[in-house]
């Protein structure tokens, strides 16, 4: 995870592996940052792979209201040909940006 902080604004980014969800054509992951935000931060995600030409489309960026001492989002994605089996490793690159309320120490 990379973080840039200026005043009370933070931009943090990272990469996580998507995991299969209920079907092979849907995948999900959780992204989190140890910062708490005054309002819902801007969240930018892309899904990519180097193994296949099958594209994935992000259809869900849900804030996890049960997260404690962090901000966490569930990312959901589906391939562009619904119901087609999809193999390979898919990655979610993300950026979270916003005004923080309280800084948390990154462990």
N, C-alpha and C positions, 0 to 999 in steps of 0.2 A: 504494500500500500504506500502511495506517495501522498504527501500533504503539503499544501502551501497555505500559510495563514498570514493575513494582513488585517490588523485591528481585530474586529470581531467577525470578520468574514473568513471562511475556510473553503478551500477546494481540495477534495481528497479523491483519489482514484485508485483503481486496482483491477485485477483480473481473477476470475474464479471459473472453475469448470462447471458446466451445466450437467445435471444429472437427469436420467430418465424420470418422467413423471408417471402418469397412469397408463400411457401408451408410448410406443417407440417413436411416434411422430411428435410428441410433446416433451419438453424438457423444462427444468426449473433450477434455480439456484437462489441463494440468499446472499445479499451484499450488506455489509455493515460498516459503520464508522463509530469510533468511541466519542463522537461529538453529539451534543444535543442542540437542536435548532429552534429558533424563535417561531418560525413558521415552517411549513413543509418545504424542504430544500428542492432545488432543481436537480433532477436525476436524469442522466443521459446514459443509455446502454446500447451496446451493439453486440450482436452474436455472430461469431465467425468460426470457421474451421479451415484447416489446410489439407484435409483428407478427402473431401468430396466437393462437388459443385452444388449440392443441395443447400438452398438458402433457408434460413430460419427467420421468422417474423416475431418480434416481441409483441405480445398481446396483453401483458399484465405487469404493472409495477405497483405492487401493493405495500403500503406502509404497515409494519408489524406493530400493532398497539401494545403488544405484550413484551416488547424489548425493554430490558432493564439496563440503565447506564450506557446506552448506545442508541443509535438510530439504525434500524434494519428494514430492508425491503425484500420482498419475495418477487423474483423476476420469473415470468413464465413466457415460453416461446414455443412456436409450432412451425414445422416445416411448411414450405409454400405449396406442397402437394399433400393435402390432408389425407391421412390414413395410409400413406406410403411408409413402409418400414425404413428407418434411417439408422445407419451404423456410423461409427466414427466419433471422434472427440470434438465437442463444441465448447467454445469459450465465451464468457460474457465479460467484456471490457466495460468498465463503468466509471462515471464521474459523478460525485455528489458535491453540490455547491450551495452555500447559504450562510446566513447570519447565525452565529452560535449564541446560545444562552449561557452555557457553562462549559468550560474546557475540561475534558477528561484526559487523564494521562494514558498514553498509548503504552500498553504492556510490552 
